[in-house]
Amino acid sequence: MRQMTAVELRDFLATGVSTVKIDVREDVELEFGMIDGSIHMPMQSVPGQLNELEKHKNETIVLICRSGRRSDQIGQFLEQMGFTDVINLDGGMNAWATDVDTNMTIY
């Protein structure tokens, strides 16, 4: 699994590369903002939605949470399930709010 800082991820996404962005935070955390185009799939629901994710198995998956810890755990899980190109947003949405979109709230 690759780790990308918020700035690295912003620049990576700006190249137009096709990605599937999955935000694994809880519902109440979404009020602080989301990265455009992200799919909301709370961490605890990911194993139960693995069949839905199978269609993205060979695509670039970007995982997002508040700090990068939960998304890192989900990334490890997805790699064990055979996903081949997984990126974790290091520092999560708090890093994104600090370094990329300062209109978002750090929490």
Residue pairs with C-beta under 8 A, 6 or more apart in sequence:
1 72
1 75
1 76
1 79
1 86
1 87
1 88
2 86
2 87
2 88
3 68
3 72
3 87
3 88
3 90
4 12
4 87
4 88
4 89
4 90
5 90
5 91
5 95
5 99
6 89
6 90
6 91
6 95
6 96
6 98
6 99
6 100
7 99
7 100
9 62
9 87
9 89
9 96
9 100
10 99
10 100
12 87
13 19
13 62
17 60
18 59
18 60
19 59
19 60
19 61
19 62
19 87
20 39
20 56
20 59
20 60
20 61
20 62
21 35
21 37
21 38
21 39
21 62
21 64
22 38
22 39
22 41
22 46
22 53
22 61
22 62
22 63
22 64
22 74
23 30
23 34
23 35
23 38
23 39
23 40
23 41
23 64
23 65
24 41
24 42
24 43
24 46
24 63
24 64
24 65
24 70
24 71
24 74
25 40
25 42
25 43
25 64
25 65
25 66
25 70
25 93
26 42
26 43
27 40
27 42
29 66
29 93
29 107
30 40
32 93
32 97
32 104
32 105
32 107
33 93
33 97
33 101
33 103
33 104
33 105
34 40
34 93
35 64
35 93
35 96
38 64
41 49
43 65
43 70
43 73
43 74
46 53
46 74
46 77
46 78
47 77
50 81
53 61
53 78
53 83
56 83
57 82
57 83
57 84
58 84
58 85
59 85
60 85
60 87
61 75
61 78
61 83
61 85
61 86
61 87
62 87
62 89
63 71
63 72
63 74
63 75
63 78
63 86
63 87
63 88
63 89
64 71
64 89
64 92
64 93
64 96
65 71
65 89
65 92
65 93
66 92
66 93
66 94
66 107
67 91
67 92
67 94
68 88
68 89
68 90
68 91
68 92
68 95
69 92
71 88
71 89
71 92
72 88
75 86
75 87
75 88
78 86
79 86
89 95
89 96
91 98
93 104
94 106
94 107
96 104
97 104
97 105
97 106
98 106
